[in-house]
Amino acid sequence: MLAALSAGPTSALLVVLARDHLALPPGGYGLLLGAIGVGAVLGPFLLTRLVSDPRRPAFVFGPYVLRGLIDLVLASFTALPVALAALAVYGLGTSSGAVTFNSLLQAHTPEHARGRVFAGFDMLWQLGRLASLLVGGLLAAAIGIQAVYYLGGALLLLAAAVGRHGLRNRRGNTPPS
């Protein structure tokens, strides 16, 4: 839910970030989306080529850390090359993280419950994103787009920490990397 609360406004308000923070012309937003697309295409491809078991917790919570750091970079810097590189890495991490998370969820959910588990997960994810769109829009209008990205980054880092902590408590030891 923490990740969903972050993803809504930082995704939907990328156009505002492009205009207000990066001072890009309208075509600049297309460049930002293109950078995400390049990373999104490469992410699962590289994951399957370089990693033998992508269902490890590091590959589930690592993209949260990566995405959180990218949100912080996007809020902190105004240079287009920095934003393009960060968003390409964002696309890579988000797409490979989604593949890993769905694979892990499938592997650890009994077959008879998968439909309900995936439907419940999707409902929570979409509900979190929907609520965050309203809050993110209000925050962007009230205190600026940078604050939305700083908050989004913090929520993702918190989501990664909560997830790792939950694994550690469930197993009684430190989760594998």
N, C-alpha and C positions, 0 to 999 in steps of 0.2 A: 504494500500500500504506500510506503514511503517513496518508493521509486515511481509509482504511478502519480503521486502528488507532485513529483518533480517533472515528470515527462510531459504533462499536459501543457503548462505554460511555456516551458523552454522550447518545445517543439512549435507550438502555435504562434509564439511571439518572436520567432526567429526573424520574421520580416521586420518587426519593430526594432530588433537588435541591429539588423542590417542598416536600417534607415537612421535611427537615432544615435546609436553608439558607434557603429563603424562608418557612418556618413557615406553609405554607398548609394549610387543611383539605382533605379528599379532593376536593372539587369544584374546588379551585384547580388541580389537575393537569389537569382538563378544560379550564379556561381557557387553560392553557399550550398544550395540544394544539390548541385552537381558533385561537390566534394563529398557530401554525405553519401550520395549514390555510389561513387567510386569505392569508398570504404565499405559500404554495405555489400557490394558485389564481391570484393576481395575477402571479407571477413570469414564467411563459412568455407570458402575455398582454401584459404591459408590454414584455418583451424583443422580441417580434415587432413591436410597434407603434413602439418607439423606436429600434431598432437595425437597420441595413440588412444587416450581415454579422455575425451572432452567433457565427460560427466562429473569430473572432480569439482569439489566446492570452489576451488580457486577460479575455475572458469565460469562459475555462476556468479560469485560475488566480485570477482576481479573487474568485470565490465561495469559494475556499479561504481567502483573506485575510479576507474578510467573515465567514465562519463561524468562523475562528480568533479574530477580535476579539470576536465574539458570545459564544463560550465564555469568554473572559476577562472580559467584562462580566457574564455570568451567575455566574461564580465570585466576582466582586468586589462585587456589589450585591445587596441583599435586598429592594428595593422592587418590589412587584408590577407597577406601571406600566412600570418599566424592563425587567423580565423579559418582559412582554407585547410591548412594542415591539421588543425585541431578537429575540424568537422569531418575530415577524411578518416581520422583515427576514431572519432565518434561513430561513424557509420560502420567501421570495421568491428568495433567493440559491441555495438548494439546488435548488429545482425548475428555475430557469432555468439553473443550472450543469449539471444533469444533461442537460437538453435540448441545451445547447451542446456538452458533452463527447461525447454520443452522436452528434450531427451531425458533429462534427469527426472522430471515429473512423471513421464511415461514409464520409466524404468522402475520407479518406486511406488507406483500406484497400481493396486490390483486391477486386473482387466475388467472385472465387473463394475468397478467404480470410476473408471477413467472418464466417461462422459460427464458424470456429475462433477468430478474434480476439475476438469478442464472448463466446464461451464461456470462453476463457482469462481475459479481463478479469473476467467475472462470478465465475469460480472464485477468482481472487486477491482480489477485493473481499470475497466472502463468507468466505473463509478468514481474511482480516485482521479482519473484523468479529467472527467467531466467537472468534478468539484474544483479541481486545481485550475481549470480554465477560467472560471469565474474569479477565484481568489487571485490568480496570477494577473489577470487583466486589471483588476482593481489595484493591485500592488504596483503594477507598471504605471498606471495613471497617477497614483498617489506619490510614489517615491522613486520611480524610474525603472527602466529595464535592467540596469545593472543589478539592482537589488533582487530582482526576480531570478537572475542567473546565479547570484551568490547564494540565495536561499535554495535554489534547485541543486546546486553543487553540494551544499551542506546536507540536504535531505538524502541525496544519493550516498554520500559518505556515511551517514548515519545508518542507512539501509544495509550497507555492506557490513558495518560493525555489528548491527543487530543480528544479521544472518550468521556471521562467523561465531558470534557469542552463542547463538542458539544451537549451532552445531557442536560447539565445544561442550555445552551443558548436556546435550543429548547423548554425546559419546563419552563424556567424562574425561576428555583429554583435548589436546590441541588438534584442530581439524587439519587434515593434510592440505598441502599447498598445491 
